[in-house]
Amino acid sequence: MGQSHNSAFSTDDLPKTVARTFSQGSSPMSMDFHPRQQTLLLVGTNVGDIALWEVGSRERLFLRNFKVWDLGACSMPLQASLVKDPSVVVNRIIWNPDGSLFGVAYSRHIVQIYAYHGGDDVRQHLEIDAHVGGVNDLAFSHPNKQLCVVTCGDDKTIKVWDAATGAKQYTFEGHEAPVYSVCPHYKENIQFIFSTALDGKIKAWLYDNLGSRVDYDAPGHWCTTMAYSADGSRLFSCGTSKDGESYIVEWNESEGAVKRTYLGFRKRSAGVVQFDTTKNRFLAAGDEFVIKIWDMDNVNLLTTMDAEGGLPASPRIRFNKEGTLLAVSANDNAIKVLATTDGLRLLRTFENRSFDASRAASEAVSKPSINPISAAAAAAATSAGHADIGASVVSISGMQMTSQKFGNSLISDGAQCRTMRLPDSIRSSKISRLIYTNTGTAILGLASNAVHFLWKWQRNERNSSGKATANVPPTLWQPSSGILMTNDIADVNPEECVPCFALSKNDSYVISASGGKISLFNMMTFKFSSGADAQICVWNSDGWEKQKSRFLQIPAGRNPAALSDTRVQFRQDHMQFLVVHETQLAIYETTKLECLKQWVPRESSAPISHATLSCDSQLVYASFLDATVCIFGAANLRLRCRINPTAYLPANVSASIHPLVIAAHPQEPNQFALGLTDGGVHVFEPLESEGKWVDHLYKKWRRIQR
């Protein structure tokens, strides 16, 4: 903490303690706390990623890479721009006033609006091709009691859009340079918008088409942002000139003149300085590798905070609404969250609640032991499962919530989800490997007898997309010759080997092995293309050396098989990876090999047979040797949903029938497929009314918490 220049200043009024540090994976460019849930933080980055963090529990609830939702509906200039250079930056990410929506302004034409339904439930709402060039800023406003989105861009315009439909309401023209920022406000029942441009001009607009009402010059004459105090009574701006001179000033709105200029920018800034206001009392700016703080009523610098070091020259900053937390961008793509005494108390309270709820949810979903699945056993499992859930109690701030049957939290009946066994006219042995094609229109399986099976979905009236689905059965594709695509297993016992295969990016070829020669097949004809001896060669490369290694921590009392597999799979951001072992699921940090989260089945439960991440890295699908399937949140390994065998297997099936492998759809994050020991393949999707795998227990807990 830097020196204070005001003896009346209390350090408890400012967030100064580093309470959390997150690795975002790319450099944060814009951040915003939820207006009601004070520990929810939105982040947008320099590569177009957006993320939602729960600061209290340290969980990343949501991560989405930039993608145009409907490229065909976009303008030709945008399409041409993305083809020429696909890189995209998030210029602004911001919540609407009640936190039900958030908007993202990108450096390429596009604005995307998401709907937020609590927890990690984030849904696409609107995509607007808003400006020619970059969209430099975005804000929400309520003219005429109608929620609108205000944007500005490189095309020198400000535009107002209906937040419900995306229809354009107004276009404001008059700036002679790209518009850098917008600041909607209302005063004495008058709704207006301030805008700033890169030539230093500040203009104000009413919601009409009569042009700008004022024309000010901003100090610095370049990148300037404006913000009101929390009570809306005082207007401030912060700007940096092309020469690196930075200014924070307070404005006299009625006269259009600078009322107060704050001191403390001693050196030329290395970047554009960002600022924020809090508690109707403080101004803050990121500059000179620290956070500078001013009292609004005193032009002299009040204090500085270095957040324990590691800040960039011009860090991005954002207070939560109560001023108890302050998010600041740090080096190495990190985010630090500083807290006041009240903020620390809030985070500790949330940690306790999160622990209680997680423990109760874990106790509520204990899996049955391995035994034959008869009609009586199925009924008992269903009854016992619901009894467990019904008996669990979550303690929240002195309240007690006794959970009942929470819909998809436990699925014991096929009517509770969409599931389909794929046609299998050719009798096969157990399915050892399973993969979706990259287009998501087919599933390829490899049986333990070295035979491949390909199921293709056709485009028709019932399936207009032609994608894999549990609603429409596919065709088991076979060449007219009747020759099956079979690996060479001469002199090999395939039951003792580890099979493997991989698809080419265009789905034209599959390379495969079942312990013998490595085969390359043409996926169109099923013809064998080439073979090789079963060698795996490791070539030395200068500078390659083992950086770190770590043994898995086997839970006490567990005795895994001597040759049990350990599988790893990177998450989308490559900052973390999933580890799958029969005794556990775990999330590890990539560079340090630190175990961040671990989930261990109860001692009486069946071992894990396989697990995989969903295509968006938000879910983990896991199968077990008792034929149970569990769905976890990938951020915290919290169990969301359990699918009992009774939901997809006949009541009289042998106890030896269970999934050996699980595969995730490459484009639909809520679809997966199982390969079973009887040669069957099942595709699973949530009910269309749900749209996703939902943990109703957790959602109810979050609603009560809010």
C-alpha positions in Angstrom: 0.0 0.0 0.0 1.3 3.4 -0.9 1.4 6.5 1.4 -1.8 8.2 2.2 -1.9 12.0 1.9 -5.0 12.4 4.1 -5.0 11.7 7.8 -8.7 11.2 7.8 -8.5 8.4 5.3 -9.5 5.0 6.5 -7.9 2.0 4.7 -11.0 0.0 5.5 -12.8 2.1 2.9 -10.7 0.7 0.0 -10.2 -2.8 -1.3 -6.5 -3.3 -0.6 -6.0 -7.0 0.3 -5.4 -9.4 -2.6 -8.1 -12.0 -1.9 -8.1 -13.9 -5.2 -5.9 -14.4 -8.3 -7.2 -16.1 -11.4 -5.5 -17.2 -14.6 -7.7 -16.1 -17.5 -5.6 -17.6 -20.3 -5.5 -14.4 -22.4 -5.1 -10.7 -21.5 -8.1 -9.1 -19.9 -9.3 -6.0 -21.7 -12.7 -5.3 -20.0 -14.3 -6.4 -16.8 -17.6 -5.9 -15.0 -19.2 -7.1 -11.8 -22.8 -8.2 -11.7 -25.0 -5.4 -10.4 -26.7 -7.7 -7.8 -24.6 -10.7 -7.3 -21.5 -8.9 -6.0 -19.0 -11.7 -6.5 -19.8 -12.5 -10.2 -17.2 -11.1 -12.6 -17.4 -10.9 -16.4 -14.1 -10.7 -18.3 -13.4 -10.0 -22.0 -9.9 -10.6 -23.5 -7.6 -9.6 -26.3 -8.3 -12.8 -28.3 -12.1 -12.4 -28.1 -12.7 -14.8 -25.2 -15.4 -14.0 -22.6 -15.6 -15.6 -19.2 -17.8 -15.5 -16.1 -16.0 -16.0 -12.8 -17.6 -16.7 -9.4 -15.0 -14.8 -7.3 -16.3 -16.3 -4.0 -15.7 -19.9 -5.0 -12.9 -19.3 -7.4 -14.9 -21.0 -10.2 -14.9 -20.1 -13.8 -18.6 -20.7 -14.6 -18.5 -19.9 -18.3 -15.9 -19.6 -21.1 -16.7 -18.8 -24.7 -14.3 -18.2 -27.6 -15.3 -15.7 -30.2 -17.6 -17.1 -32.9 -20.0 -15.4 -35.2 -23.4 -17.0 -34.5 -24.8 -16.5 -38.0 -22.1 -15.6 -40.6 -24.6 -15.7 -43.4 -26.6 -12.8 -41.9 -23.5 -10.6 -41.6 -22.5 -7.9 -44.0 -20.0 -8.7 -46.7 -17.4 -6.2 -45.3 -17.5 -8.2 -42.0 -17.2 -11.5 -43.8 -14.3 -10.2 -45.9 -12.6 -8.7 -42.8 -12.8 -12.0 -40.8 -11.4 -14.0 -43.8 -8.5 -11.6 -44.1 -7.7 -11.5 -40.4 -9.8 -13.6 -37.9 -8.2 -12.0 -34.8 -10.8 -10.2 -32.6 -10.5 -8.2 -29.4 -13.2 -7.6 -26.7 -13.4 -3.8 -26.4 -16.2 -3.8 -23.8 -18.2 -6.3 -21.7 -20.9 -5.0 -19.5 -24.0 -6.1 -17.6 -27.4 -4.5 -18.1 -28.8 -2.8 -14.9 -30.6 -5.8 -13.5 -28.0 -8.4 -14.5 -30.3 -10.4 -16.8 -28.3 -9.6 -19.9 -24.8 -8.7 -20.7 -23.3 -7.2 -23.9 -20.0 -7.7 -25.7 -18.5 -5.2 -28.1 -15.9 -6.6 -30.4 -13.2 -5.0 -32.5 -14.9 -6.3 -35.7 -18.4 -4.9 -36.5 -20.1 -7.3 -34.0 -22.1 -6.9 -30.8 -23.3 -10.0 -29.0 -25.9 -9.9 -26.3 -26.2 -12.9 -23.9 -29.1 -13.7 -21.5 -28.0 -14.8 -18.0 -30.2 -17.2 -16.1 -28.1 -17.8 -13.0 -25.2 -20.1 -12.2 -23.5 -21.0 -15.4 -26.7 -20.8 -17.5 -25.6 -18.3 -20.2 -27.6 -18.3 -23.5 -27.3 -16.5 -26.8 -29.8 -13.6 -27.1 -28.9 -11.2 -29.9 -26.1 -10.7 -32.5 -25.9 -7.3 -34.2 -23.7 -6.3 -37.1 -23.5 -2.9 -35.5 -20.7 -0.8 -37.1 -18.3 -0.8 -40.0 -15.0 -1.5 -38.4 -14.6 -1.9 -34.7 -17.3 -1.5 -32.0 -15.4 0.6 -29.5 -17.9 0.8 -26.6 -21.3 -0.5 -25.5 -23.8 0.5 -22.8 -27.4 -0.1 -21.7 -30.0 2.6 -21.3 -33.7 3.0 -20.6 -35.2 5.7 -22.9 -39.0 5.7 -22.7 -38.8 2.8 -20.2 -37.5 0.5 -22.9 -34.2 -1.3 -22.5 -31.8 -0.4 -25.3 -28.2 -1.1 -26.2 -26.1 1.9 -27.1 -23.0 1.3 -29.3 -20.3 3.4 -31.0 -17.6 2.6 -33.5 -14.9 3.3 -36.0 -17.6 4.5 -38.5 -18.0 7.7 -36.5 -21.5 6.9 -35.4 -23.5 6.2 -32.2 -26.4 3.7 -32.6 -29.2 2.7 -30.3 -30.8 -0.8 -30.6 -33.8 -2.4 -29.0 -32.4 -4.9 -26.5 -35.3 -7.3 -27.0 -35.4 -7.5 -30.8 -32.1 -6.0 -32.0 -34.0 -3.5 -34.1 -32.1 -0.2 -34.7 -33.9 2.8 -33.0 -31.5 5.7 -33.7 -28.3 6.6 -35.5 -26.4 9.7 -34.3 -24.0 11.3 -36.7 -21.8 14.3 -36.2 -18.4 13.2 -35.0 -15.6 13.7 -37.4 -13.4 10.9 -35.9 -14.0 7.3 -34.7 -16.2 7.4 -31.6 -14.3 5.9 -28.6 -16.9 5.8 -25.8 -20.5 6.3 -24.8 -22.0 7.3 -21.4 -25.9 7.2 -21.3 -27.5 9.0 -18.4 -30.7 10.6 -17.2 -31.2 13.8 -15.2 -34.4 15.5 -14.2 -36.4 13.1 -16.4 -34.2 13.9 -19.4 -32.5 10.9 -21.1 -29.3 11.6 -23.0 -26.0 10.1 -24.1 -22.5 11.6 -23.9 -20.0 10.4 -26.5 -16.3 10.9 -27.0 -14.3 10.7 -30.2 -10.6 10.2 -30.9 -10.2 13.8 -31.9 -11.0 14.8 -28.3 -14.6 16.0 -29.0 -17.3 15.3 -26.5 -20.9 15.5 -27.7 -24.3 15.0 -26.0 -27.4 13.5 -27.8 -31.1 13.3 -26.9 -33.1 10.3 -28.1 -34.2 12.1 -31.3 -32.7 12.8 -34.7 -31.9 16.5 -34.1 -28.2 16.2 -33.8 -25.7 16.9 -31.0 -26.7 19.3 -28.2 -23.2 20.2 -26.9 -19.7 20.2 -28.2 -16.8 20.1 -25.6 -13.1 19.5 -25.9 -11.7 16.8 -23.7 -8.3 17.2 -22.0 -5.7 15.2 -23.9 -7.8 15.3 -27.2 -7.6 11.6 -27.7 -8.9 8.5 -25.9 -11.4 9.6 -23.2 -14.0 7.8 -21.2 -16.8 9.4 -19.0 -18.5 8.1 -15.9 -20.9 9.4 -13.3 -20.6 8.9 -9.6 -22.9 6.2 -8.2 -25.7 8.6 -7.3 -25.5 10.2 -10.7 -24.8 13.7 -9.4 -21.2 14.2 -10.5 -19.6 13.7 -14.0 -15.9 12.7 -14.5 -13.7 11.8 -17.5 -10.4 10.2 -17.8 -8.3 10.5 -20.9 -4.8 9.9 -22.4 -3.3 11.9 -25.2 -1.2 10.5 -28.1 1.9 11.7 -26.2 1.0 9.7 -23.1 -0.3 12.7 -21.0 -3.2 11.5 -18.8 -6.0 13.5 -17.1 -8.8 12.9 -14.7 -11.2 15.8 -14.4 -14.7 16.6 -13.0 -17.1 18.5 -15.2 -19.5 21.3 -14.6 -22.3 19.9 -16.8 -24.4 23.1 -17.0 -21.4 25.2 -18.2 -19.6 22.5 -20.2 -16.3 23.4 -18.4 -13.8 21.5 -16.3 -14.5 22.0 -12.7 -11.6 20.1 -11.1 -8.4 18.5 -12.5 -6.9 15.8 -10.4 -3.1 15.6 -9.9 -0.8 12.6 -9.7 0.1 11.6 -13.3 3.8 12.4 -13.0 5.1 10.5 -16.0 3.9 9.8 -19.5 1.5 6.8 -19.5 2.6 3.7 -21.3 -1.0 3.0 -22.5 -4.5 4.4 -22.3 -5.4 4.9 -18.6 -8.6 3.2 -17.4 -10.6 4.6 -14.5 -13.6 3.8 -12.3 -15.6 5.4 -9.5 -16.9 3.9 -6.2 -19.0 4.8 -3.2 -19.7 8.4 -4.4 -16.3 9.1 -2.9 -13.3 7.6 -4.7 -11.8 7.8 -8.2 -9.3 5.1 -9.2 -7.0 4.7 -12.3 -4.5 2.2 -13.4 -1.2 3.9 -14.1 2.6 3.4 -13.6 2.1 -0.3 -12.6 -0.2 0.6 -9.6 -3.7 1.6 -8.8 -4.0 5.3 -8.0 -6.8 6.6 -5.7 -8.3 10.1 -5.3 -10.9 11.4 -3.0 -13.4 13.1 -5.3 -13.3 16.3 -3.2 -9.5 16.6 -3.2 -7.3 17.0 -6.4 -4.2 15.6 -4.7 -3.5 11.9 -5.0 -4.8 10.1 -2.0 -2.9 6.8 -2.1 -1.6 4.1 -4.4 -1.9 0.3 -4.3 0.4 -2.2 -6.0 -1.7 -5.3 -5.5 1.5 -7.1 -4.3 3.2 -6.4 -7.6 2.9 -7.9 -11.0 0.6 -5.3 -12.6 1.1 -4.0 -16.1 1.9 -0.4 -16.8 -1.7 0.5 -17.3 -3.9 -2.1 -15.6 -7.6 -2.5 -16.3 -9.7 -2.0 -13.2 -13.3 -2.5 -12.1 -15.1 -2.1 -8.7 -18.2 -4.0 -7.7 -21.3 -2.0 -7.0 -20.7 -1.8 -3.2 -17.0 -1.0 -3.6 -16.0 -4.0 -1.5 -14.1 -5.7 -4.4 -11.8 -4.4 -7.0 -10.7 -6.5 -10.0 -7.4 -5.5 -11.7 -5.7 -7.1 -14.7 -2.2 -8.4 -13.9 0.8 -9.8 -15.9 0.8 -13.3 -17.4 -3.0 -13.0 -18.3 -4.0 -12.9 -14.6 -6.7 -11.1 -12.7 -6.3 -10.1 -9.1 -9.3 -9.3 -6.9 -8.7 -6.9 -4.0 -11.1 -6.7 -1.1 -12.0 -4.5 1.8 -12.7 -5.9 5.2 -16.4 -6.2 4.3 -15.3 -7.8 1.0 -13.2 -10.4 2.7 -16.1 -11.2 5.0 -18.4 -11.6 1.9 -15.9 -14.0 0.3 -15.6 -16.1 3.5 -19.3 -16.3 3.8 -19.7 -17.4 0.2 -16.9 -20.1 0.7 -18.9 -21.5 3.7 -22.1 -21.6 1.7 -20.4 -23.1 -1.3 -18.8 -25.8 0.9 -22.1 -26.7 2.6 -24.0 -26.9 -0.7 -21.3 -28.9 -2.4 -21.1 -31.3 0.5 -24.9 -31.8 0.5 -25.0 -32.2 -3.2 -22.2 -34.8 -3.1 -24.0 -36.7 -0.3 -27.2 -36.6 -2.3 -25.9 -38.5 -5.3 -24.1 -41.6 -4.0 -24.1 -44.3 -6.6 -25.3 -47.9 -6.1 -22.9 -50.8 -5.9 -22.4 -53.1 -8.9 -25.2 -55.7 -9.0 -27.5 -57.2 -11.6 -30.1 -54.7 -12.8 -33.5 -56.4 -12.4 -36.9 -54.8 -12.2 -36.8 -54.9 -8.4 -33.3 -53.6 -8.3 -34.1 -50.8 -10.6 -37.1 -49.8 -8.5 -35.0 -49.9 -5.4 -32.2 -47.8 -7.0 -34.7 -45.2 -8.1 -36.4 -45.1 -4.7 -33.1 -45.0 -2.8 -31.7 -42.3 -5.1 -34.7 -40.1 -4.6 -34.7 -40.8 -0.9 -31.1 -39.6 -0.7 -31.9 -36.4 -2.5 -35.0 -35.9 -0.5 -33.1 -36.2 2.8 -30.3 -33.8 2.0 -30.3 -30.4 3.7 -28.5 -27.3 2.5 -27.8 -24.6 5.2 -27.9 -21.1 3.8 -27.5 -18.0 6.0 -29.5 -19.6 8.8 -32.1 -21.0 6.4 -32.7 -24.7 5.8 -33.7 -25.9 2.4 -34.8 -29.6 2.3 -34.4 -30.7 -1.3 -37.0 -32.8 -3.0 -36.9 -34.6 -6.4 -34.9 -32.2 -8.5 -35.8 -33.2 -12.1 -32.7 -33.9 -14.1 -30.4 -34.1 -11.0 -31.3 -37.8 -11.0 -32.4 -39.5 -14.2 -33.8 -43.0 -13.7 -36.3 -43.1 -16.5 -35.8 -42.8 -20.3 -38.6 -40.2 -20.3 -36.4 -37.8 -18.3 -33.9 -37.4 -21.2 -33.5 -38.2 -24.8 -31.6 -41.4 -25.5 -31.3 -43.8 -28.4 -29.4 -47.0 -29.0 -27.9 -46.9 -32.5 -28.9 -49.7 -34.9 -26.5 -52.7 -34.8 -27.5 -55.3 -37.3 -24.0 -56.7 -37.3 -23.3 -58.4 -34.0 -20.1 -57.1 -32.5 -18.1 -57.5 -29.4 -17.6 -54.6 -26.9 -17.0 -51.1 -28.2 -13.4 -50.1 -27.2 -13.1 -46.7 -28.8 -15.7 -44.1 -29.9 -15.5 -40.8 -31.7 -17.8 -38.3 -33.5 -16.7 -37.1 -36.9 -15.5 -33.5 -37.0 -18.6 -32.4 -38.8 -20.8 -33.9 -36.1 -22.8 -35.9 -38.6 -21.6 -39.4 -37.8 -20.1 -41.6 -35.1 -17.3 -44.0 -35.6 -16.8 -47.0 -33.3 -14.0 -49.5 -32.9 -14.9 -52.9 -31.4 -12.5 -55.1 -29.5 -12.5 -57.6 -32.4 -10.9 -54.8 -34.5 -14.0 -54.1 -36.6 -15.0 -50.5 -37.3 -18.6 -49.3 -37.4 -19.8 -46.0 -38.9 -23.3 -44.5 -38.1 -24.3 -41.6 -40.4 -27.2 -39.2 -39.9 -29.0 -38.0 -43.1 -30.4 -34.6 -43.7 -34.2 -34.9 -44.0 -37.4 -33.3 -42.9 -37.0 -34.8 -39.4 -33.4 -33.7 -39.2 -32.8 -30.5 -41.2 -29.2 -30.0 -40.0 -28.1 -33.6 -40.7 -26.2 -33.6 -37.4 -26.1 -36.4 -34.9 -29.2 -36.4 -32.7 -31.1 -38.7 -30.3 -34.3 -37.8 -32.0 -33.7 -39.5 -35.4 -31.9 -42.9 -35.9 -28.8 -42.9 -38.2 -27.9 -45.5 -40.8 -25.2 -48.1 -40.0 -23.2 -47.5 -43.1 -21.6 -50.4 -45.0 -19.9 -50.5 -48.4 -21.7 -52.3 -51.2 -18.9 -54.9 -51.2 -19.9 -56.0 -47.7 -16.2 -55.8 -46.7 -15.9 -54.5 -43.1 -13.2 -52.0 -42.1 -11.1 -54.3 -40.0 -7.7 -53.8 -38.5 -4.9 -56.5 -38.9 -4.7 -58.5 -35.7 -2.7 -61.5 -37.0 -0.7 -63.0 -34.2 -2.3 -60.6 -31.7 -4.8 -61.1 -29.0 -6.9 -57.9 -29.2 -8.3 -58.3 -25.8 -4.8 -57.8 -24.3 -4.1 -54.7 -26.5 -4.9 -51.0 -26.2 -6.8 -50.0 -29.4 -6.6 -46.5 -30.8 -7.7 -44.5 -33.8 -7.9 -40.9 -35.0 -9.7 -39.1 -37.8 -8.3 -36.6 -40.3 -9.6 -33.1 -40.0 -11.8 -33.5 -43.1 -13.1 -36.9 -41.9 -11.8 -38.5 -45.1 -9.4 -41.0 -43.4 -9.0 -42.9 -40.2 -5.8 -44.2 -38.8 -6.3 -47.1 -36.5 -4.6 -50.0 -34.7 -5.8 -52.9 -32.5 -2.5 -54.2 -31.4 -1.2 -55.2 -34.8 -0.3 -53.2 -37.9 -1.3 -49.6 -38.1 -4.0 -49.2 -40.7 -5.1 -46.2 -42.8 -8.7 -46.4 -44.1 -10.6 -44.3 -46.6 -13.8 -43.3 -44.8 -15.8 -43.1 -48.1 -15.0 -46.6 -49.3 -13.7 -48.4 -46.2 -10.8 -49.5 -48.3 -7.5 -50.3 -46.6 -4.8 -47.8 -47.7 -1.6 -48.7 -46.0 0.0 -50.5 -43.1 3.1 -50.3 -40.9 4.7 -52.4 -38.2 3.4 -51.8 -34.7 6.2 -49.6 -33.6 6.0 -46.3 -31.9 9.1 -44.2 -32.5 10.1 -41.3 -30.3 12.5 -38.9 -32.1 14.9 -36.7 -30.2 14.5 -33.0 -30.7 17.1 -30.5 -29.5 15.9 -28.8 -26.4 13.2 -31.2 -25.6 13.3 -32.3 -22.0 10.9 -33.3 -19.3 9.8 -30.2 -17.5 7.7 -31.7 -14.7 6.1 -35.0 -13.7 3.8 -35.9 -10.9 2.2 -39.1 -9.7 -1.6 -39.3 -9.2 -2.7 -39.3 -5.6 -4.6 -42.6 -5.3 -7.3 -42.2 -2.6 -6.7 -44.1 0.6 -8.2 -47.6 0.6 -8.3 -47.8 -3.2 -6.5 -50.6 -5.0 -6.6 -49.8 -8.8 -5.9 -52.5 -11.3 -2.2 -53.0 -12.0 -2.6 -51.8 -15.6 -5.3 -49.2 -15.1 -5.3 -46.4 -17.7 -4.7 -42.7 -16.9 -6.0 -40.4 -19.6 -5.6 -36.6 -20.0 -7.4 -34.1 -22.1 -6.8 -30.4 -22.3 -9.5 -27.8 -21.8 -10.1 -25.3 -24.5 -7.8 -22.6 -23.0 -5.0 -25.2 -22.5 -4.4 -23.7 -19.1 -5.9 -26.7 -17.4 -6.4 -30.4 -18.3 -8.7 -33.2 -17.2 -7.2 -36.3 -15.7 -9.3 -39.5 -15.8 -8.4 -42.6 -13.7 -10.6 -45.4 -12.4 -10.3 -43.9 -8.9 -10.8 -40.2 -9.6 -11.5 -37.3 -11.9 -9.1 -34.3 -11.4 -8.4 -30.9 -13.0 -4.7 -29.9 -13.1 -3.0 -26.6 -13.9 -0.9 -27.2 -17.0 2.5 -25.6 -16.2 2.8 -26.3 -12.5 1.0 -29.6 -12.6 -1.0 -28.5 -9.5 -4.2 -30.4 -8.7 -6.9 -27.7 -8.6 -10.0 -29.9 -8.2 -10.5 -33.6 -7.5 -13.6 -35.8 -7.4 -13.4 -39.3 -5.9 -16.2 -41.8 -5.9 -17.3 -43.3 -2.6 -15.5 -46.5 -1.6 -18.7 -48.6 -2.2 -19.1 -47.1 -5.7 -18.1 -48.5 -9.0 -14.8 -47.5 -10.6 -14.8 -44.9 -13.4 -14.6 -46.6 -16.9 -14.1 -43.4 -19.0 -14.6 -39.7 -19.1 -14.3 -36.8 -21.5 -14.9 -33.0 -21.7 -17.7 -31.5 -23.6 -16.8 -29.6 -26.8 -16.9 -26.3 -24.9 -14.9 -27.6 -21.9 -17.8 -26.7 -19.6 -18.9 -30.2 -18.7 -17.3 -33.6 -17.9 -19.1 -36.7 -19.0 -18.1 -39.8 -17.0 -19.2 -43.5 -17.2 -18.8 -46.1 -14.5 -18.6 -49.9 -14.4 -22.1 -50.2 -12.8 -23.5 -48.5 -16.0 -24.1 -45.2 -14.3 -23.3 -42.0 -16.2 -22.5 -38.8 -14.3 -22.3 -35.2 -15.6 -20.0 -32.7 -13.8 -19.3 -29.0 -14.1 -15.8 -28.9 -15.5 -14.9 -25.7 -13.5 -15.5 -27.3 -10.1 -16.2 -31.0 -10.7 -19.6 -30.4 -9.0 -22.0 -33.3 -9.9 -24.9 -31.8 -11.9 -26.7 -34.9 -13.0 -26.7 -38.7 -12.6 -28.2 -41.0 -15.2 -29.0 -44.4 -13.8 -28.7 -47.5 -15.9 -32.5 -47.9 -15.8 -32.8 -44.8 -18.0 -31.3 -46.6 -21.0 -30.8 -50.3 -20.4 -33.5 -53.0 -20.2 -34.5 -54.2 -16.8 -33.3 -57.7 -17.3 -29.9 -56.9 -18.8 -26.8 -58.6 -17.4 -24.7 -56.8 -14.8 -21.7 -57.2 -17.1 -23.1 -54.7 -19.5 -21.7 -51.2 -18.9 -20.0 -48.3 -20.8 -16.4 -48.7 -21.7 -16.0 -45.4 -23.6 -17.7 -42.1 -23.8 -17.5 -39.5 -26.6 -18.6 -35.8 -26.8 -20.2 -34.2 -29.8 -17.8 -31.8 -31.4 -20.3 -28.9 -31.7 -23.2 -29.7 -29.4 -21.9 -29.4 -25.8 -24.9 -31.2 -24.3 -24.7 -34.4 -26.5 -22.6 -37.4 -25.8 -22.5 -41.1 -26.8 -21.6 -44.3 -24.9 -20.0 -47.5 -26.2 -21.0 -50.6 -24.3 -19.5 -54.0 -23.5 -22.3 -55.6 -25.5 -21.3 -53.8 -28.7 -24.1 -51.2 -28.4 -23.8 -47.4 -28.8 -26.2 -45.0 -27.1 -26.6 -41.3 -27.9 -27.8 -39.0 -25.0 -29.3 -35.5 -25.0 -31.3 -33.5 -22.4 -35.0 -32.9 -22.9 -35.7 -30.2 -25.4 -37.6 -28.3 -22.7 -34.4 -28.1 -20.7 -32.0 -27.6 -23.5 -29.1 -28.6 -21.2 -28.1 -30.9 -18.4 -29.5 -29.1 -15.3 -28.7 -29.5 -11.7 -32.0 -28.3 -10.1 -30.7 -28.6 -6.6 -27.8 -26.2 -7.3 -30.1 -23.8 -9.2 -32.5 -23.6 -6.3 -29.6 -23.0 -3.9 -28.3 -20.2 -6.1 -31.8 -18.6 -6.3 -32.1 -18.6 -2.5 -28.6 -17.3 -2.1 -29.5 -14.3 -4.3 
